[in-house]
Amino acid sequence: MGSKLWDKNYTLNSLMEEFTVSNDYIIDHSLVLSDVISSIAQAKGLRKIGILSSQEEKELISALSDIASLKKRGEFEINRGDEDVHTAIENFLTERLGDAGKKIHTGRSRNDQSLTALRVYMREAIVKISSYTSSLIESLISLAEENKETPMPGRTHMQIAMPSSVALWALSFSEELIDEVRELESLYSIIDQSPLGSAASYGTTLNTDREYLSSLLGFSKVQNNVLYANNSRGKFEAMLLDRLTYIVLTISKLAEDLLIFTLPELGYFSLPKEMTTGSSIMPQKKNPDGLELIRSRSSLILSLSFEVKEIIKALPTGYNRDFQDTKEPLIKGIKESVLIIRIMNEMVSSLIVNKERLIEGCTPELYATDRAMEMAAAGKPFRDSYKEVALSLDSVEKDDPVESLKKRKVTGSAGCLNLDKSKSGLDEIRLWSDEKMSYLEGIYRSLDKEIDEVALI
């Protein structure tokens, strides 16, 4: 077992070790590659200020690259005795390189080491989640394009309301998600600050070149105030979880709609059997479990955001061990959000639209408001028109559902969808994520040619 970073020649009480480490050493497997990247930059920074020799720098970078290779093969271990990924990596370096391994932590606290690894991870997570959500948006737009003239009963209070279309319904979610991805992408500039060199909140007496370290890691700027760097821990994580909450809440509403609209009694849509599960007792069942779990797990993301805020809400300035407990909800929230987005994309892209059932659902009362509007357009006061139709609902006739859509020319309505606006929004957010991912991959490869991603989500 390797030594702890804070080792002082005594053995920690076993229950205290279990309590303080918890499952941090398991969670940290997600941060191995981001810590490797950060540690390569640290080695280069130490060489720049004369702490490491050229040979020591070379040996450290080679060993760190080996850790990356082991991680990609699933062979890099982090044990409870290591406490976390940072200790596991330093122990590996020390066992292989001796004194050079012991030097890697010079001028660096486990605090700014963890902060930096998390920032690298979060930065990439934002880009990837933007990309995954863009794919879902594209599937919704494709569904709309294919069903521009497929009528659908619009509902309010769960009751029949006014004529709508599958396209209008699908595009409502695509436009909502575009705005939410824009919000997510706007967070990138805040996350994109390098805390490396801030140490344990107060810097050190070493002449650490924080700007150099930041540029190596591809951050747009240094997080200037070393105490703020520490105090932002947890808060940045909560900001990211908040952005994810809005995305998954939108997807949860979509899931709820699909749960209703795929009911056999309505049958507006169907899921392919591959996207359903079965019952252990009822042979006929094809259960929409994915939709139900999207609904529940969106609540999980909301609770994780709240959990982080509760942890940090009353902490005093400076590092506190409480921050450790913000790591698990962050990583869990990111991974669960990705699964929610990807599984919904699978369901939307394979959704079966039952046009005949949708047309059947367009019953006469759906056109009651149209009749009142026709009277109002002819000069009768709307309130009188409303009352006349309300008192003679049995005489309301059903319009041709498809032709009725074409009459709705108000901007953004079923007859004037402005699909190009959704496509333009999609192109904009997709271009952002593609450019950012290409940039990050270039940064990683400049530090280690074996690494092309760090947020394995």
C-alpha positions in Angstrom: 0.0 0.0 0.0 1.4 3.4 -0.9 1.7 6.2 1.5 -0.9 9.0 1.9 0.0 12.5 0.6 -0.2 13.7 4.2 1.7 10.8 5.7 3.3 11.7 9.1 4.5 8.2 10.2 1.3 7.1 12.0 -1.5 4.8 11.0 -4.9 6.2 10.7 -7.7 4.6 12.7 -9.4 2.1 10.3 -12.9 3.4 10.9 -11.7 7.0 10.4 -10.1 6.0 7.1 -13.3 4.3 6.0 -15.3 7.4 7.0 -13.1 10.0 5.5 -12.3 8.2 2.3 -15.8 6.8 1.8 -16.1 5.7 -1.8 -14.0 8.6 -3.1 -11.4 6.2 -4.4 -14.1 4.6 -6.6 -15.5 7.8 -7.9 -12.1 9.1 -8.8 -11.7 6.5 -11.6 -13.5 9.0 -13.7 -10.8 11.6 -13.1 -7.7 9.6 -13.8 -7.1 11.0 -17.3 -7.9 14.6 -16.3 -5.4 14.2 -13.4 -2.8 12.8 -15.8 -3.2 15.8 -18.1 -3.0 18.2 -15.1 0.1 16.4 -13.8 1.9 16.6 -17.1 1.3 20.4 -17.1 2.6 20.4 -13.5 5.8 18.6 -14.4 6.4 21.0 -17.3 5.7 24.0 -14.9 8.2 22.6 -12.3 10.8 22.2 -15.0 10.3 25.8 -16.1 11.1 27.1 -12.6 14.0 24.8 -12.1 12.5 22.3 -9.6 12.9 19.4 -12.0 15.7 18.6 -14.3 15.1 17.9 -18.0 15.6 14.2 -17.4 13.2 14.1 -14.5 10.5 16.0 -16.5 10.9 13.5 -19.3 10.6 10.5 -16.9 7.6 11.9 -15.2 5.7 12.6 -18.4 6.6 9.1 -19.7 5.3 7.5 -16.5 2.1 9.6 -16.6 1.5 8.5 -20.1 1.8 4.9 -19.0 -0.9 5.6 -16.4 -3.1 6.9 -19.2 -2.5 3.7 -21.1 -3.3 1.6 -18.1 -6.5 3.5 -17.5 -7.7 3.1 -21.0 -7.2 -0.7 -20.6 -9.0 -0.7 -17.3 -5.8 -1.7 -15.5 -5.0 1.4 -13.3 -6.1 0.7 -9.7 -7.1 3.1 -7.0 -7.4 1.4 -3.5 -9.0 2.7 -0.3 -5.5 3.1 1.2 -4.7 5.5 -1.6 -7.7 7.7 -0.6 -8.1 9.2 -4.1 -6.8 9.3 -7.6 -4.2 12.0 -6.8 -2.5 9.8 -4.2 -2.7 6.7 -6.4 -0.9 8.6 -9.2 1.8 10.1 -7.0 2.4 6.7 -5.4 2.8 5.1 -8.9 5.2 7.8 -9.9 7.2 7.5 -6.6 7.4 3.7 -6.8 8.6 3.9 -10.4 10.9 7.0 -10.3 11.8 7.5 -6.7 12.8 11.2 -5.9 11.4 12.5 -9.2 8.0 11.1 -8.2 8.2 12.7 -4.8 8.8 16.1 -6.5 5.7 16.2 -8.6 3.6 17.7 -5.8 6.0 20.6 -5.2 4.0 23.9 -5.0 0.7 22.0 -5.5 -1.9 21.1 -2.9 -4.3 18.2 -3.2 -6.9 21.0 -3.3 -5.8 22.7 -6.5 -4.8 19.3 -7.9 -8.4 18.1 -7.4 -9.8 21.5 -8.6 -7.8 21.3 -11.8 -8.7 17.7 -12.6 -12.4 18.5 -12.0 -12.2 21.6 -14.2 -10.7 19.7 -17.0 -13.4 17.0 -16.6 -16.2 19.5 -16.4 -15.0 21.5 -19.3 -15.1 18.5 -21.6 -18.4 17.3 -20.1 -20.1 20.5 -21.1 -18.9 20.1 -24.7 -19.9 16.4 -24.9 -23.3 17.0 -23.4 -23.9 19.9 -25.8 -23.0 17.4 -28.6 -25.3 14.6 -27.3 -28.2 17.1 -26.9 -27.6 18.4 -30.4 -28.2 14.8 -31.7 -31.5 14.6 -29.8 -32.5 18.0 -31.2 -31.7 16.8 -34.7 -33.9 13.7 -34.2 -36.8 16.0 -33.1 -36.4 18.2 -36.1 -36.3 15.2 -38.4 -39.5 13.9 -36.8 -41.1 17.3 -37.4 -39.9 17.5 -41.0 -41.5 14.1 -41.7 -44.7 15.1 -40.1 -45.4 18.7 -41.0 -48.9 17.8 -42.1 -49.6 15.1 -39.6 -52.4 16.5 -37.4 -52.5 15.9 -33.6 -55.0 17.0 -31.0 -53.6 19.8 -28.9 -54.4 19.6 -25.2 -54.6 21.8 -22.2 -55.5 20.5 -18.7 -55.0 17.1 -20.3 -58.3 17.7 -22.3 -58.9 18.2 -26.0 -58.2 21.8 -26.8 -57.2 23.0 -30.3 -55.7 21.5 -33.5 -52.0 20.9 -33.4 -49.5 18.7 -35.3 -46.8 16.3 -34.6 -44.3 18.8 -36.1 -45.5 21.6 -33.8 -45.2 19.3 -30.8 -41.7 18.0 -31.7 -40.3 21.4 -32.5 -41.5 22.8 -29.2 -39.0 20.5 -27.5 -36.2 21.1 -30.0 -36.5 24.9 -29.6 -36.6 24.5 -25.8 -33.5 22.3 -25.8 -31.6 24.7 -28.1 -32.1 27.5 -25.6 -31.0 25.2 -22.8 -27.9 24.1 -24.6 -27.0 27.7 -25.2 -27.2 28.3 -21.5 -25.0 25.2 -20.9 -22.5 26.5 -23.4 -22.4 29.9 -21.8 -21.2 28.3 -18.6 -18.1 27.1 -20.3 -16.4 30.4 -20.0 -16.8 30.3 -16.2 -15.6 26.7 -15.9 -12.7 27.5 -18.3 -10.5 29.0 -15.6 -7.3 27.4 -14.4 -7.0 27.0 -10.6 -3.6 25.3 -10.8 -1.0 27.0 -8.7 -3.4 28.3 -6.1 -2.3 25.5 -3.8 -4.3 25.3 -0.5 -6.1 28.6 -1.2 -3.1 30.9 -0.5 -0.5 30.1 -3.2 3.2 29.4 -2.2 6.5 31.1 -2.0 7.6 29.4 -5.3 7.6 31.5 -8.4 5.0 29.3 -10.0 4.1 30.5 -13.5 0.3 30.1 -13.3 -0.2 31.6 -16.8 2.1 29.1 -18.3 0.3 26.2 -16.6 -3.0 27.6 -17.7 -1.9 27.8 -21.3 -0.6 24.2 -21.3 -4.0 23.0 -20.2 -5.8 25.1 -22.8 -7.7 27.2 -20.3 -8.7 30.6 -21.6 -7.5 32.3 -18.4 -6.1 31.8 -14.9 -8.6 32.0 -12.0 -6.8 34.9 -10.5 -7.5 35.1 -6.8 -6.1 32.0 -5.2 -8.7 32.1 -2.4 -11.5 32.5 -4.8 -10.2 29.4 -6.7 -10.8 27.4 -3.6 -14.1 29.0 -2.6 -15.5 28.3 -6.1 -15.3 24.6 -5.5 -18.8 23.2 -5.3 -20.3 26.4 -6.7 -19.1 25.7 -10.2 -20.3 22.1 -9.8 -23.7 23.3 -8.7 -23.9 25.7 -11.7 -23.2 22.8 -14.1 -25.8 20.6 -12.4 -28.3 23.4 -12.6 -27.8 23.7 -16.4 -28.2 19.9 -16.7 -31.4 20.1 -14.6 -33.1 22.3 -17.2 -32.2 19.9 -20.0 -33.4 16.8 -18.3 -36.6 18.5 -17.1 -37.4 19.2 -20.7 -36.7 15.6 -21.6 -38.8 14.4 -18.7 -41.8 16.4 -20.0 -41.2 14.8 -23.4 -41.1 11.4 -21.7 -44.4 12.1 -19.9 -46.0 13.1 -23.2 -44.8 9.9 -24.8 -46.1 7.8 -21.9 -49.5 9.2 -22.5 -49.5 9.3 -26.3 -48.3 5.7 -26.5 -51.1 4.4 -24.3 -53.1 1.8 -26.3 -56.3 3.8 -25.7 -54.7 6.7 -27.6 -52.1 5.1 -29.8 -50.8 8.3 -31.3 -47.3 6.9 -31.3 -45.7 3.5 -30.7 -42.3 2.5 -29.4 -40.5 -0.3 -31.2 -40.3 -3.5 -29.1 -36.6 -3.1 -28.8 -37.2 0.0 -26.7 -39.6 -1.7 -24.3 -39.2 -4.3 -21.6 -41.5 -7.1 -20.4 -43.4 -8.3 -17.4 -42.4 -11.2 -15.2 -46.0 -12.4 -15.0 -48.0 -10.8 -17.8 -47.0 -12.2 -21.2 -48.6 -9.5 -23.2 -46.7 -6.6 -21.6 -44.4 -4.2 -23.5 -43.4 -1.7 -20.8 -42.1 1.8 -21.6 -39.6 1.5 -18.7 -37.1 3.8 -20.3 -39.6 6.7 -20.3 -40.5 6.1 -16.7 -36.9 6.0 -15.6 -36.2 9.2 -17.5 -39.0 10.8 -15.5 -37.5 9.6 -12.2 -33.9 10.2 -13.0 -34.6 13.8 -14.0 -35.6 14.2 -10.4 -32.3 12.7 -9.4 -30.4 15.4 -11.2 -32.4 18.0 -9.5 -31.7 16.5 -6.1 -27.9 16.3 -6.9 -27.8 20.0 -7.7 -29.6 20.7 -4.4 -27.2 18.3 -2.5 -24.1 20.2 -3.7 -25.6 23.6 -2.6 -26.6 22.2 0.8 -23.0 21.0 1.3 -21.4 24.4 0.5 -24.0 26.8 1.7 -22.5 27.6 5.1 -18.8 26.8 4.7 -16.2 29.3 5.9 -13.6 30.7 3.6 -10.7 28.3 2.8 -10.6 24.6 2.1 -12.9 22.4 4.1 -13.2 18.6 3.8 -16.9 19.0 3.0 -15.9 19.8 -0.6 -14.9 16.2 -1.1 -18.6 15.3 -0.9 -19.5 17.5 -3.9 -17.5 15.3 -6.3 -19.8 12.3 -6.3 -23.0 14.2 -7.1 -21.3 16.1 -9.9 -19.9 13.0 -11.6 -23.1 11.1 -11.0 -25.2 13.9 -12.4 -23.1 14.3 -15.5 -23.2 10.5 -16.3 -26.9 10.2 -15.6 -27.7 13.2 -17.7 -25.8 11.8 -20.6 -27.7 8.5 -20.3 -31.0 10.4 -20.2 -30.2 12.4 -23.3 -28.9 9.4 -25.3 -31.7 7.1 -24.5 -34.3 9.7 -25.3 -32.6 10.3 -28.6 -32.8 6.5 -29.3 -36.5 6.6 -28.6 -37.3 9.7 -30.6 -35.3 8.5 -33.6 -37.2 5.2 -33.6 -40.6 6.5 -32.7 -43.5 5.1 -34.8 -46.1 7.8 -35.7 -49.6 6.3 -36.1 -51.2 8.9 -38.5 -54.6 7.3 -38.7 -55.0 7.3 -34.9 -53.9 10.9 -34.7 -56.5 11.9 -37.3 -59.2 9.9 -35.4 -58.2 11.8 -32.3 -59.1 15.1 -34.0 -62.8 15.0 -32.9 -65.3 17.8 -33.6 -64.9 19.7 -30.3 -61.3 20.3 -31.3 -62.6 22.9 -33.7 -64.9 24.8 -31.4 -62.6 27.7 -31.0 -62.2 27.9 -34.8 -65.9 28.3 -35.1 -66.0 31.1 -32.6 -63.1 32.8 -34.3 -64.8 32.6 -37.7 -67.8 34.4 -36.2 -65.6 37.0 -34.6 -63.8 37.6 -37.9 -67.2 38.2 -39.6 -67.9 41.0 -37.1 -69.7 39.4 -34.2 -68.3 40.2 -30.7 -66.0 37.4 -29.6 -67.7 37.0 -26.3 -71.1 36.5 -28.1 -69.4 34.1 -30.6 -67.9 32.2 -27.7 -71.2 31.8 -25.9 -73.1 30.7 -29.0 -70.6 28.0 -29.8 -70.4 26.9 -26.1 -74.2 26.4 -26.1 -74.3 24.4 -29.2 -71.2 22.2 -29.1 -73.2 19.2 -30.5 -73.5 21.1 -33.8 -69.8 21.8 -34.2 -68.5 20.1 -37.3 -65.1 18.5 -37.7 -62.8 20.1 -40.2 -60.4 18.2 -42.4 -57.6 17.8 -39.9 -54.8 18.3 -42.5 -56.4 21.3 -44.3 -57.1 22.8 -40.9 -53.4 23.0 -40.2 -52.7 25.0 -43.3 -55.1 27.8 -42.0 -52.9 28.5 -39.0 -50.5 31.1 -40.3 -49.5 32.8 -37.1 -45.7 32.7 -36.7 -44.6 29.5 -35.1 -47.9 27.8 -35.3 -48.7 24.5 -37.2 -49.1 26.2 -40.6 -46.0 28.5 -40.1 -43.5 26.3 -38.3 -40.3 28.2 -39.3 -38.3 25.0 -39.4 -35.3 26.9 -40.6 -35.0 28.7 -37.3 -34.7 25.4 -35.4 -32.2 24.2 -38.0 -30.2 27.4 -37.7 -30.1 27.1 -33.9 -29.0 23.5 -34.1 -26.2 24.4 -36.5 -25.0 27.1 -34.1 -24.8 24.9 -31.0 -23.3 22.0 -32.9 -20.6 24.1 -34.5 -19.7 25.3 -31.0 -19.3 21.8 -29.6 -17.5 20.5 -32.6 -14.9 23.4 -32.5 -14.5 23.1 -28.7 -14.0 19.3 -28.8 -11.4 19.7 -31.6 -9.6 22.3 -29.6 -9.6 20.2 -26.4 -8.4 17.1 -28.3 -5.5 19.2 -29.6 -4.6 20.3 -26.1 -4.6 16.7 -24.8 -2.5 15.4 -27.7 0.0 18.2 -27.2 0.5 16.9 -23.6 0.1 13.1 -24.3 -0.4 11.7 -27.8 -2.4 8.8 -26.3 -5.1 10.9 -24.8 -8.0 12.2 -27.0 -10.6 12.6 -24.3 -10.7 12.7 -20.5 -14.4 12.8 -19.6 -15.2 9.2 -20.2 -19.0 9.7 -20.1 
